Amino acid sequence: MTDELAGYTVAVTAARRADELGSLLASRGARVLHGPALRFLPLADDTELRRVSRSCLDAPPDVVVATTGIGFRGWIEAADGWGIGAELLSALRPAQLLARGPKARGAVHAAGLPDPWSPVSESSAELLAHLLEQDLAGVRIAVQLHGQPLPDFVDALRCAGAEVVEIPVYRWTAPADIGAVENLLRSVCALEVDAVTFTSAPAAAGLLSLAAERRCRDDLLAALRGPVLVACVGPVAHAPLADHDVPAVIPQRFRLGALVRSLCDALPDRAPTLPVGGRELQVRGHAAVVDGVVRPLSPQGRALLGLLAERPGRVVSRRELAEALRGDGGSADEHAVEQAVARLRAALGSSELVQTVIKRGYRLPLEPMGDRP
């Protein structure tokens, strides 16, 4: 099937390029829930950035490290707005230029500066190792930050004798619309989403901080460590979550397209395709896939099918199914279960997928799995 994410709900925490990521996910069939976990300050209003930019004019750096494309471009554009753009580029041109990845490298080149050195891994660790191979005593290094401090990176340079100037480009702060991210947080804790995406470390740290303020961090971590899949665009974005033992899917290429493709592989793999009643059945977040056809489910239908699919082939009693309905806000008597099962069968398009076991309950008539996982 082409809609690999059909039936899944994916939460997007990004502020920048959120529309692009949401469109990529929706084009694969996902239902997208957006709640930006941060926002960034306008560069022209950043007095600290203006101060350090002028310091680069007074004492030009020997080395310039560009960590992100948007950050480096924003720095030069802000300097243009202050009327010092040309002077800044003249001050940076003689320096040894380094870029963490291809986007940062492209931004440096687009500014009219010489082509910078860039690590193959696109990692700050390899970039730092490259710098530390040199004698840095007395060397003035300008490090463009990417939304948060880089204490380990900067401290290592200073320990090597360098004078480090931190360039605080696009500093992050709390989101303007706190309601959207609060809704996202509630949905994750309630297991109403199947995956959460993170494209920056500040977004991950921001969501954890909000959860702590709302006294639901334990619920958030429990969700992210198991039922809800975490997908990060790279190891930097994953770092705040890794500190809390939250696993994540990370693509080999740190790009939005690769992030979406990794979700397309990982999410369906979490739910087995079962041979049931002569058909192929896969249970997803808010839908089922029957012989490759996506069948939307109501919350009650998803609750019943999820319980049956936990024990395929085995009988689930009417009492247990009634409790599942009650947990989803429905009624809990036997008649309600019969009606809910009838609606589930209709939604699945086949009555054979949910079998009645007289006086006992219902089951999914699982067929031999053979060598299937």
Residue pairs with C-beta under 8 A, 6 or more apart in sequence:
1 289
1 292
1 294
2 29
3 28
3 29
3 294
4 28
4 29
4 264
4 267
4 268
5 25
5 28
5 29
5 30
5 263
5 264
5 267
6 28
6 29
6 30
6 284
6 287
6 289
6 294
7 29
7 284
7 285
7 286
7 287
7 288
7 289
7 294
7 296
8 29
8 30
8 31
8 194
8 195
8 267
8 284
8 285
8 286
9 30
9 31
9 32
9 33
9 187
9 192
9 193
9 194
9 195
9 285
9 286
10 25
10 30
10 31
10 32
10 33
10 193
10 194
10 195
10 196
10 197
10 263
11 32
11 33
11 34
11 35
11 184
11 187
11 188
11 193
11 195
11 196
11 197
12 18
12 21
12 22
12 25
12 32
12 33
12 34
12 35
12 197
13 35
13 36
13 37
13 181
13 184
13 196
13 197
13 198
13 199
13 203
13 204
13 206
13 207
14 21
14 36
14 197
14 198
14 199
14 200
14 203
15 36
15 37
15 38
15 39
15 40
15 175
15 203
16 40
16 70
16 199
16 200
17 199
17 256
18 34
18 36
20 256
21 197
21 199
21 256
21 259
21 260
22 32
22 34
24 256
24 257
24 260
25 32
25 197
25 260
25 263
26 32
28 260
28 263
28 264
29 294
30 263
31 285
31 286
33 183
33 184
33 187
33 193
34 180
34 184
35 175
35 180
35 181
35 182
35 183
35 184
35 185
36 175
36 177
36 180
36 181
36 203
37 175
37 181
37 184
37 202
37 203
37 204
37 206
37 207
37 210
38 172
38 173
38 174
38 175
38 200
38 202
38 203
38 206
39 172
39 173
39 174
39 175
39 176
40 147
40 170
40 171
40 172
40 173
41 170
41 171
41 172
41 173
43 49
43 74
43 75
43 77
43 78
43 81
43 169
43 170
44 78
44 81
44 82
46 78
46 168
46 171
48 168
48 171
49 75
49 78
49 167
49 168
49 169
50 78
50 82
52 165
52 166
52 167
52 168
53 75
53 78
53 79
53 82
53 84
53 88
53 167
54 84
55 165
56 88
56 91
56 92
56 142
56 165
57 84
57 87
57 88
57 91
59 140
60 91
60 92
60 94
60 95
60 140
61 91
61 92
61 95
61 140
61 141
61 142
61 165
62 95
62 96
62 139
62 140
62 141
63 95
63 96
63 97
63 98
63 131
63 139
63 140
63 141
63 142
63 162
64 92
64 95
64 96
64 97
64 98
64 116
64 141
64 142
64 144
65 98
65 99
65 100
65 127
65 131
65 141
65 142
65 143
65 144
66 72
66 97
66 98
66 99
66 100
66 104
66 105
66 107
66 108
66 116
66 144
67 99
67 100
67 104
67 124
67 143
67 144
67 145
67 146
67 150
68 100
68 101
68 103
68 104
68 107
68 144
68 146
68 169
69 101
69 103
69 104
69 105
69 106
69 107
70 103
70 107
70 170
71 104
71 144
71 145
71 146
71 147
71 169
71 170
72 99
72 104
72 107
72 108
72 111
72 144
72 169
73 107
73 110
73 111
74 169
74 170
75 144
75 167
75 169
76 85
76 88
76 89
76 111
77 85
79 85
79 87
79 88
89 111
89 112
89 113
92 113
92 142
93 113
93 114
95 142
96 117
97 108
97 113
97 114
97 115
97 116
97 117
98 116
98 117
98 118
98 127
98 130
98 131
99 105
99 107
99 108
99 116
99 117
99 118
100 118
100 119
100 122
100 123
100 124
100 127
101 118
101 122
101 254
102 118
102 122
104 116
104 118
105 115
105 116
105 118
108 115
108 116
109 115
109 116
117 130
119 126
119 127
119 130
120 126
122 234
122 254
123 235
124 150
124 153
124 236
128 153
128 156
128 157
131 141
131 157
131 160
132 156
132 157
132 160
135 161
136 157
136 160
136 161
136 162
137 160
137 161
137 162
138 161
138 162
138 163
139 161
139 162
139 163
140 162
140 163
140 165
141 157
141 162
141 163
141 164
141 165
142 164
142 165
142 167
143 150
143 153
143 154
143 157
143 164
143 165
143 166
143 167
144 167
144 169
145 166
145 167
145 168
145 169
146 169
146 170
146 200
146 236
147 170
147 171
147 172
147 200
147 201
147 202
148 172
148 201
148 202
148 205
149 166
150 166
154 164
154 166
157 164
158 164
172 200
172 202
172 206
174 206
175 181
175 206
181 206
181 207
181 210
182 210
182 214
184 193
184 196
184 207
185 207
185 210
185 211
185 214
185 216
185 220
187 193
188 196
188 220
188 223
188 224
188 228
189 211
189 216
189 219
189 220
189 223
191 223
191 227
191 228
193 228
193 285
194 228
194 229
194 267
194 284
194 285
195 228
195 229
195 230
195 231
195 263
195 267
196 224
196 228
196 229
196 230
196 231
197 231
197 232
197 233
197 259
197 263
198 204
198 230
198 231
198 232
198 233
198 237
198 238
198 241
198 248
199 232
199 233
199 237
199 256
199 259
200 233
200 236
200 237
201 236
201 237
201 238
201 239
201 240
203 237
204 232
204 237
204 238
204 239
204 240
204 241
205 240
207 220
208 217
208 220
208 240
208 241
208 244
211 217
211 219
211 220
221 244
221 246
224 230
224 241
224 246
225 245
225 246
225 247
229 249
229 263
229 266
229 267
229 270
230 238
230 241
230 246
230 247
230 248
230 249
231 248
231 249
231 250
231 259
231 262
231 263
231 266
232 238
232 241
232 248
232 249
232 250
232 259
233 250
233 251
233 254
233 255
233 256
233 259
234 250
234 251
234 254
235 242
235 250
238 248
238 250
241 248
242 248
249 262
249 263
249 266
250 262
251 258
251 259
251 261
251 262
252 258
267 284
268 282
268 284
271 282
271 283
271 284
272 282
272 372
272 373
273 280
273 281
273 282
273 289
273 372
274 280
274 281
274 282
274 309
274 312
274 364
274 366
274 369
275 281
275 366
275 367
275 368
275 369
275 372
276 312
276 353
276 364
276 365
276 366
276 367
277 350
277 352
277 353
277 355
277 364
277 365
277 367
278 352
278 367
279 290
279 291
279 350
279 352
279 353
280 289
280 290
280 291
280 292
281 288
281 289
281 290
281 309
281 348
281 353
281 364
282 288
282 289
283 302
283 305
283 306
283 309
284 294
285 302
286 296
286 297
286 299
286 302
287 294
287 295
287 296
287 297
287 302
288 294
288 295
288 297
288 305
288 347
288 348
289 295
290 348
290 349
290 350
290 353
293 349
295 347
295 348
295 349
296 347
297 305
297 344
297 347
298 343
298 347
299 328
299 329
300 325
300 328
300 330
300 340
300 343
300 344
301 340
301 343
301 344
301 347
303 324
303 325
303 327
303 328
304 321
304 324
304 325
304 340
304 341
304 344
305 344
305 348
305 354
306 324
307 316
307 320
307 321
307 324
308 316
308 354
308 362
308 363
308 364
309 364
311 363
312 363
312 364
312 366
313 363
313 364
313 365
313 366
314 363
315 357
315 360
315 361
315 362
315 363
316 361
316 362
316 363
317 360
317 361
318 334
318 337
318 361
318 362
320 361
321 337
321 340
321 341
321 361
321 362
322 332
322 333
322 334
322 336
322 337
323 332
325 331
325 332
325 336
325 337
325 340
326 332
330 336
330 340
341 354
341 356
341 362
344 354
345 351
345 353
345 354
348 354
352 365
353 364
353 365
354 362
354 363
354 364
355 362
355 363
355 364
355 365
356 362
357 363
